[in-house]
Amino acid sequence: MLRIMLKSKIHRVKVTEANLYYEGSISIDALLMEKADILPGEKVEVLNLNNGLRLETYAIKAKPGSGIICLNGPAARGACAGDLVIVVSYVCIEDAEAKKIKPKIVKVDGRNRAIKN
């Protein structure tokens, strides 16, 4: 049996911009993506703490150390600059391995820089 388990979470990151006219996706500071083990093109869910919206898109890299979190294309309708969101990714994993998985949780400061847990 396969289970879908939480793999990564970037917790309470602030949206810096929304670009409706870009093709799609969420641009995430490349350093945050690396710490959370999220690859370019990987499917992610964006959970908006301000309006309760949950949306699915894929991740693309923004400049490392920039703190950029930008919802692009249709996803831009889901958040405004300043909204707090949680970005999560999941993995489909065998039942025995699912019991051992330890998700990577990345917490950030007010400038979207990773802080030590």
C-alpha positions as CSV (number, residue, x, y, z in Angstrom):
1,M,0.0,0.0,0.0
2,L,1.2,3.5,-0.8
3,R,0.5,6.5,1.4
4,I,0.8,10.2,0.6
5,M,2.8,11.8,3.4
6,L,4.1,15.3,4.1
7,K,7.6,15.7,2.8
8,S,8.4,19.4,3.2
9,K,6.9,22.5,4.7
10,I,7.9,26.2,4.5
11,H,5.9,27.6,7.4
12,R,4.3,31.1,7.5
13,V,6.3,32.6,4.7
14,K,5.2,36.1,3.5
15,V,4.0,36.6,-0.1
16,T,6.2,39.3,-1.6
17,E,4.3,39.7,-4.9
18,A,1.7,38.2,-7.2
19,N,2.2,38.3,-11.0
20,L,-1.1,37.4,-12.8
21,Y,0.5,37.7,-16.3
22,Y,3.2,35.1,-15.8
23,E,2.6,31.6,-17.1
24,G,2.0,30.0,-13.7
25,S,3.6,28.6,-10.6
26,I,5.1,29.9,-7.4
27,S,8.5,31.5,-7.3
28,I,10.3,30.6,-4.1
29,D,13.7,31.8,-2.9
30,A,16.1,29.1,-4.1
31,L,17.7,28.8,-0.6
32,L,14.3,28.0,1.0
33,M,13.6,25.5,-1.7
34,E,16.9,23.8,-1.0
35,K,16.3,23.7,2.8
36,A,12.8,22.3,2.3
37,D,14.0,19.8,-0.4
38,I,11.6,21.1,-3.0
39,L,12.8,20.8,-6.6
40,P,12.0,23.1,-9.5
41,G,8.8,21.8,-11.1
42,E,7.7,19.9,-8.0
43,K,4.0,20.1,-7.2
44,V,3.3,22.1,-4.1
45,E,0.2,23.2,-2.2
46,V,0.0,26.8,-1.0
47,L,-2.2,27.3,2.1
48,N,-3.1,31.0,2.6
49,L,-3.5,31.9,6.3
50,N,-5.2,35.2,5.5
51,N,-8.1,33.9,3.4
52,G,-8.1,30.1,4.0
53,L,-7.5,29.3,0.3
54,R,-5.6,26.1,-0.6
55,L,-4.2,25.9,-4.1
56,E,-2.0,23.6,-6.1
57,T,0.8,24.7,-8.4
58,Y,4.5,23.9,-9.0
59,A,7.7,25.5,-7.7
60,I,10.2,27.5,-9.6
61,K,13.4,29.1,-8.2
62,A,13.7,32.7,-7.3
63,K,17.0,34.4,-6.7
64,P,18.8,32.8,-3.7
65,G,18.6,34.9,-0.6
66,S,16.0,37.2,-2.1
67,G,13.2,36.2,0.2
68,I,10.9,36.2,-2.9
69,I,7.6,34.3,-2.7
70,C,5.6,35.2,-5.8
71,L,2.4,33.6,-6.9
72,N,2.2,33.5,-10.7
73,G,-0.5,33.2,-13.3
74,P,-3.9,31.9,-12.0
75,A,-2.3,31.3,-8.5
76,A,-1.8,35.1,-8.2
77,R,-5.6,35.3,-7.6
78,G,-5.1,33.3,-4.4
79,A,-2.9,35.7,-2.4
80,C,-1.9,39.3,-2.1
81,A,1.6,40.7,-1.2
82,G,1.8,40.5,2.6
83,D,-0.3,37.4,3.0
84,L,1.2,34.6,5.1
85,V,1.2,31.2,3.5
86,I,2.4,27.7,4.1
87,V,4.0,25.9,1.2
88,V,3.9,22.1,1.4
89,S,4.9,19.2,-0.7
90,Y,4.1,15.5,-0.3
91,V,5.6,12.2,-1.3
92,C,3.9,8.9,-2.2
93,I,5.7,6.2,-0.2
94,E,5.3,2.6,0.8
95,D,3.5,2.0,4.1
96,A,6.6,0.6,5.9
97,E,8.7,3.7,4.9
98,A,5.8,6.1,5.7
99,K,6.1,5.3,9.4
100,K,9.8,6.5,9.3
101,I,9.5,9.6,7.3
102,K,10.6,12.9,8.9
103,P,9.3,15.9,7.0
104,K,11.6,18.9,6.5
105,I,10.1,21.9,8.2
106,V,11.5,25.3,7.4
107,K,10.5,28.3,9.5
108,V,11.3,31.8,8.5
109,D,11.8,35.3,9.9
110,G,9.9,38.4,8.9
111,R,12.1,38.7,5.8
112,N,11.5,35.1,4.6
113,R,15.0,34.0,5.7
114,A,15.2,30.5,7.2
115,I,15.7,30.4,10.9
116,K,17.1,27.5,13.0
117,N,14.4,25.2,14.5
